[in-house]
Structure formats: structure tokens, C-alpha cells
Amino acid sequence: MSKKVLLGLAFVWLLALTIFAQEVVTIRFSWWGGTDRHNATLKAIEIFEKKYPNIKIKAEYAGWSGYFEKQAVQMAGGTEADVMQINWPWLPIFSPDGTGFYDLYKLSDIIDLSNFPPEVLQLGTVNGKLNGIPVSMTGRVFWYNKTVYDKYGVPIPKTWDDLFAAAKKFPKTIYPIIAGSYDGWLISHLYATQVLDKPMLAVDGTLLWTVDDFKVALGFYKKLIDNRVTPKIPEIAAEGGTGDVPIAQLPSFIMGNYAGLYEWTSAIGKTAEPVAQKGMQLVMGGIPTGPDSKDSGILFKPSMLFAISKNTKYPREAAIFLNFLLNDPDAALALGLTRGVPISKSAYEALQKAGKLAGLEVEGLEYLLSVPSKHPLSPYFEDSRLQTLYREIIDAISYGTMSVDQAAVEMHKRVQQILGEIVKK
């Protein structure tokens, strides 16, 4: 065979390799959210496809309502998207042993994990496998209507004693905080975690509290309503139709008669809007503690995670896209705060440099990072069946149909029953 023919064949072979290397692949990306998040994400996808012309993204997005049910059907049938936005409590549902999603540690040569603190990555890890990477974090913090507190000369509470003292200083028409059925339980859990130095659940779903421990938590809620720190559930329900109506919709909150709340950092922006429209100001109040507090007790969790399907045909392309969403400065600027304040160091710095990081959410997150708890939140804590139980028990105490002792016994028994159904060991 002549040299010319050999060179020709080599050229054809190299050309074929080049064409093959540039083969365009399409990966699916699913997420939930509102219009702002949808538009920002579509913009980020547009930027990505220009940077990586051989990877096309098929966007699959919807609102929150019914999203979990759709995700569950897809996961059961193996038809889920290649890259997914997932909720943190879904990890024990879809991946109890860590094999429900692709192990992202296997893609660490593509995904820059150094942008994330080890403790944050641990929140997405199941049985040593990195199932998902937290996009942002959220936590509960107390917020107060400074305008109302200043009007009556009441200092912003720093301790539990300050909160009870505020109730005595305000007129009877004003409460220091508003806590519905669910928030009432979360505040009770916060206090009990501080003084008991242990949360209700271990990370793996093990129940750590005894009946007496539940008495500590529920007894504190009873103390809150007896001392008019927060209105009783019947009073809230009479105004809003339920003990858990969104606080921002309650006229008494908007007008300042409910002068504080315990809210997620990721939600405080919208909650504060109607108050600001009335010319009043919400400020971050941190987490109250007392002389018996042994831990901050904070509730701090991923607001959402990004994961890759274990069934994807294109794990490396999916990882390239995932790394872009999480760590690329251009992606960070396009996405903004539509998924919360990014936990990725490079994304955070890009927004900070652009002057995009300001407001109550950022202030609350910075505070939470300054008061870490040695007791991480369990992903089982927010199981829907447990949430229903929390509300029922708080309502029973507030309506007076159960004593604290009765409620503690009932709650301990039913938490054990629910955990027996949902925790797979």
C-alpha cells in the first residue's frame, strides 16, 4: 500500500475520531420552582450550551404542587431525568442505602467538590456515597418587627427570658411572636435540643428522646401560650382559617400585632414584604438561648440538592452540566438567588463581587454559620407523617384537649410507630 494511501486512510480515521468526539448528546434536567427560577435557569442553560455545544439540555420544569408524586413515579420506573433538583427529605425515600442516585464522588474529577465544606457534602451522603450536592442552605431564625418593638420600648430578645419579658411589656393586643401549629413544635424542639443536648432524631432516624424529653419540649410550648408569648392556635385559626395559615397572610402579622416569627431564611424575603409595605421593618434576631442551653439547637439543612440519575447514559456530560450549575461564575450570575444563597464558594464569591448578596436571607445564613450545632438535622425529621403528628399534638395542647403529660406519652408512641414504617435499616 502506498504512502499516499496510508496518509489518506489516517486522515479519514482522524476525521472520524473528531466527529465522534464531537457527537452531540442530550441530557434531561428537571426542577421545580416559580417563574423567576424557571427564567433564570433557562438563561443559565443557554449560557451552558454556548460553552459546551456538544451537550444539549432538555429542560423539564414545573411548580411544586404534585412534583414529588411525579418524581416518585419516574424514580420507580427508572425514567427520571439525568440531572435532578431534589428535596433533602427525599434521600431516605429514594436512596435509603445510598444506591438510589449516582455516586458523585466517582465524578469528582469533573465536579469541583473543593467549593463545598465537608459537613455540607455530608448532608448529601448516604452510606459513603455522595447522592446529591446541596445547592444552598436554609435554617430557622427568629425575626422581629423592630418598628413595633421600638414603639413600646421593648428590646429585641436575645434570650428566652427576654422573650417572656417582652410579653409582659407589650399591651394585650400584641404578641412578641406568632407560632402556628408547626412553628410551635419547631420552637419547642429548638428549646429542648438546647437543654437536653440532643435532638429528637439521630441522622439515621433513631429516636433519641424519651417520654420525659417530650415533656420538656411540649411543656415549653405550654409555657409560651400561657405567658402570651404567642397566641393560642384557636386565635390564629379564627383569623386565618387554620392553625398553619402562611404568616404573611395574617392581618395581625401585617399590622404588627404579631411582632415576631420563627422562619426559614429562604422564606423571610417574601414574608417581610407585606410588613415593609406598611412602613415597618423586620430584623434578624438570631436564636434565643438560656442558662441551661448546651447547644444552639439550630435547624439547618439543604434547601435543595442537585443529583444525577443512576440510570443516566451520560454521567460525565451530566457531571459537566452539574459542575457548571454549581460552580461556574456565569451560571451563578444568571441564577442569582432563585435557589437561595449558593453554598458553593466560587458561586458565592461571584455574586458577592457583583454586589448581589444582601438582605435578610444573607444575614440570617451568616448568623447560622456562626452558631453551629453539634446535632445535625435528620432528613427524617420533616417526613410528612411526622409533620402531621407535630401539628396534631401542638393543636391538642393549645385547644386544651390533652395535658402536656398525655401529649408526651402519645407523641413518643406515635413517633416510634411512624419511624418503624419509614426508616429502612
Order of alpha helices (4+ residues) and beta strands (2+ residues): alpha-beta-alpha-beta-alpha-beta-alpha-alpha-beta-beta-beta-alpha-alpha-alpha-alpha-alpha-alpha-beta-alpha-beta-beta-alpha-alpha-alpha-alpha-alpha-alpha
